[in-house]
Amino acid sequence: MHPLRVIGVRVELPANQPVLLLREEDGIRYLPIWIGAVEASAIAFQQQGVKTARPLTHDLLRDVVQSLGARLEAVHITEVREDIFYAELRFTGGVVVSARPSDAIALALRCDVAILGSDAVLQAAGIEIPDEQEDEVERFREFLDNVSPEDFASDG
């Protein structure tokens, strides 16, 4: 398993599909995962430190887990089959729960736990970005600094 860092989310045009971008901490690969608008907003809210008047779904899940005395230890992105990514929530006591990567990552950010990607996932879907393309990644980071969660709202 390789530690991954959330770079952020953006909307891929022309389909207006949000994409979550992760980067391998111990390597040079990036992992793009297309996600839903709700999950994109949840991730963007957390990254930007937005506080809502009432808990959103991922905040609620974090609070329920804590109230039950459990603790999320890590999120594992375990496989990709037919362009669909799979993840697991790893809790104390060896409890493992299957989850969509977008939900798992939104929860991992709220619980401040490691996000890990399997070798198989990074080999199948990881993208190496050469140094000369790092400026594109930097532009993406600048975009993330200026995007708001409302940018991921659905048109209907």
C-alpha positions as CSV (number, residue, x, y, z in Angstrom):
1,M,0.0,0.0,0.0
2,H,1.2,3.5,-0.9
3,P,0.3,6.6,1.1
4,L,-1.7,9.1,-1.0
5,R,-2.3,12.8,-0.5
6,V,-5.4,14.6,-1.6
7,I,-4.5,17.3,-4.1
8,G,-8.1,18.3,-4.5
9,V,-11.2,18.2,-6.8
10,R,-12.0,20.0,-10.0
11,V,-14.7,19.8,-12.6
12,E,-13.6,18.1,-15.8
13,L,-15.1,19.8,-18.9
14,P,-17.1,19.4,-21.1
15,A,-19.0,16.8,-19.1
16,N,-19.0,18.8,-15.8
17,Q,-17.8,15.7,-14.0
18,P,-15.9,16.3,-10.8
19,V,-12.5,14.5,-10.5
20,L,-10.6,13.9,-7.3
21,L,-6.9,14.0,-7.7
22,L,-4.6,12.1,-5.3
23,R,-0.8,12.0,-5.4
24,E,1.4,9.1,-4.3
25,E,3.5,10.4,-1.4
26,D,6.4,7.9,-1.9
27,G,6.4,8.2,-5.7
28,I,5.6,10.2,-8.7
29,R,2.2,8.9,-9.7
30,Y,-1.2,10.7,-9.5
31,L,-4.5,9.0,-9.2
32,P,-7.5,10.6,-10.8
33,I,-10.9,9.3,-9.6
34,W,-14.1,10.7,-11.1
35,I,-16.7,11.3,-8.4
36,G,-20.1,12.7,-7.8
37,A,-20.9,16.4,-7.2
38,V,-22.1,15.8,-3.6
39,E,-18.8,14.0,-2.6
40,A,-16.8,16.7,-4.5
41,S,-18.5,19.3,-2.4
42,A,-17.9,17.3,0.8
43,I,-14.2,17.0,0.1
44,A,-13.9,20.7,-1.0
45,F,-15.7,21.8,2.2
46,Q,-13.3,19.9,4.4
47,Q,-10.2,21.1,2.5
48,Q,-11.4,24.7,2.7
49,G,-12.4,24.5,6.4
50,V,-16.0,25.3,5.7
51,K,-18.2,24.8,8.7
52,T,-21.9,24.2,8.2
53,A,-24.7,24.9,10.6
54,R,-25.7,21.3,10.7
55,P,-23.5,18.2,10.1
56,L,-23.3,17.0,6.5
57,T,-23.5,13.2,5.8
58,H,-19.7,12.6,6.2
59,D,-19.6,14.8,9.4
60,L,-22.5,12.7,10.7
61,L,-20.8,9.5,10.0
62,R,-17.6,10.6,11.7
63,D,-19.7,11.7,14.8
64,V,-21.6,8.3,14.9
65,V,-18.4,6.3,14.6
66,Q,-16.8,8.3,17.5
67,S,-20.0,8.1,19.6
68,L,-19.9,4.3,19.3
69,G,-16.4,4.3,20.6
70,A,-14.8,3.2,17.3
71,R,-12.0,4.9,15.4
72,L,-11.3,5.0,11.7
73,E,-7.7,4.0,11.3
74,A,-7.2,4.3,7.6
75,V,-8.8,4.3,4.2
76,H,-7.6,1.8,1.6
77,I,-8.2,2.2,-2.1
78,T,-8.1,-1.5,-2.9
79,E,-8.9,-2.1,-6.6
80,V,-10.3,-0.8,-9.8
81,R,-12.5,-3.0,-12.0
82,E,-14.1,-1.8,-15.3
83,D,-13.1,1.8,-14.4
84,I,-14.9,1.5,-11.0
85,F,-12.7,2.1,-7.9
86,Y,-13.3,0.3,-4.6
87,A,-12.2,1.3,-1.1
88,E,-12.3,0.0,2.4
89,L,-12.8,1.8,5.7
90,R,-10.4,0.2,8.3
91,F,-11.6,0.6,11.8
92,T,-10.2,-0.4,15.2
93,G,-10.7,-4.0,16.1
94,G,-10.1,-5.2,12.6
95,V,-13.5,-4.1,11.3
96,V,-13.5,-3.4,7.5
97,V,-16.3,-1.8,5.7
98,S,-16.6,-1.5,1.9
99,A,-17.1,2.1,0.6
100,R,-16.9,4.2,-2.5
101,P,-13.5,6.0,-2.6
102,S,-15.1,9.4,-2.7
103,D,-17.1,8.8,0.6
104,A,-14.1,7.1,2.2
105,I,-11.8,10.0,1.4
106,A,-14.3,12.6,2.6
107,L,-14.5,10.7,5.9
108,A,-10.7,10.2,6.0
109,L,-10.2,14.0,5.7
110,R,-12.6,14.5,8.6
111,C,-10.9,11.9,10.8
112,D,-7.4,12.9,9.7
113,V,-6.3,9.4,8.8
114,A,-4.1,7.9,6.2
115,I,-5.3,7.2,2.7
116,L,-3.5,4.3,1.1
117,G,-3.6,3.0,-2.5
118,S,-2.8,-0.6,-3.5
119,D,0.0,-1.4,-5.9
120,A,-2.6,-2.8,-8.3
121,V,-4.7,0.4,-8.3
122,L,-1.7,2.6,-8.9
123,Q,-0.4,0.3,-11.7
124,A,-3.8,0.2,-13.4
125,A,-4.9,3.8,-13.0
126,G,-1.9,5.9,-11.8
127,I,-0.5,8.5,-14.1
128,E,3.1,9.6,-14.0
129,I,3.5,13.3,-14.6
130,P,7.0,14.2,-15.7
131,D,8.8,17.2,-14.2
132,E,8.0,19.4,-17.2
133,Q,4.3,18.9,-16.6
134,E,4.5,19.9,-13.0
135,D,3.5,23.4,-13.9
136,E,0.1,22.0,-15.0
137,V,-0.2,20.4,-11.5
138,E,0.7,23.8,-10.0
139,R,-2.1,25.5,-12.1
140,F,-4.5,22.8,-10.8
141,R,-3.4,23.6,-7.2
142,E,-4.0,27.3,-7.9
143,F,-7.5,26.4,-9.3
144,L,-8.2,24.5,-6.1
145,D,-7.2,27.5,-4.0
146,N,-9.9,29.6,-5.8
147,V,-12.7,27.1,-6.2
148,S,-15.7,27.1,-3.9
149,P,-17.8,24.1,-3.0
150,E,-20.8,25.7,-4.7
151,D,-18.9,25.3,-8.0
152,F,-19.8,21.6,-7.8
153,A,-23.6,22.2,-7.4
154,S,-25.7,20.2,-9.8
155,D,-27.6,22.0,-12.5
156,G,-30.7,20.0,-12.0
